[in-house]
Amino acid sequence: MNDIAATKVAGADVNSESVGDTARFRAFSDLERELHELPPAPTDEGRIELIVRRVAAGGRREILDAADLTPDAGVPGDAWERRLQKDPDMQIAVMQIDVARLIANGQPLTLFGDNLFVELDLRASNLPPGTRVKAGSALLEITPQPHNGCRKFKSRFGDDALRLVAGKELRHRNLRGIYMRVVQPGVVRPGDSIQVLSRAPA
């Protein structure tokens, strides 16, 4: 069973209060070494691998076969839609899937709490804020809001994983991910392309 299939099996068991398996936590030196061994991610056109939303029942993760993204709701039914103060710059959380796999180390990818897991280079030099991408049939824009690791991230993946994603040396790579907002509605499905349409000045 591959990690996406395993995530689908385990996804319903993950919620906002879930913590990680400490036996799966990686040492910083291992994370750093394997990060540099990853093959380069596509810079202009990649693929959507996984779509997740956090439903009302305690933030339980739900794996979606498709999502109708909208400017008002983001991923309909996700936690962002239920917030009293909806910050459009934090509408859709996106993570590079090979980095997520590395950090998760066999744990369900739904532990991260992100909405879209993509095969695309998310570093700031490739996708500066204001860059627009077509994901499935939706038009999305990268926002300037930083996506940082937090207490929950630490409890799920360990101190060294948090150090990896939050450290100044690698911060430009956006290893924890980025945020996007919906500019024009559309449908996204796993396997759909995600293509850079226009890049904002870095």
Secondary structure, 3 states (H helix, E strand, C coil): CCHHHHHHHHHHHCCCCCCCCHHHCCCHHHHHHHHHHCCCCCCCEEEEEEEEEECCCCCCEEECCCEEEECCCECCCCHHHHCCCCCHHHCEEEEEHHHHHHHHCCCCHHHHCCCEEEECCCCCCCCCCCCEEEECCEEEEECCCCCCCCHHHHHHHCHHHHHHHHCCCCHHHCCCCEEEEEEECEEECCCCEEEEEECCCC
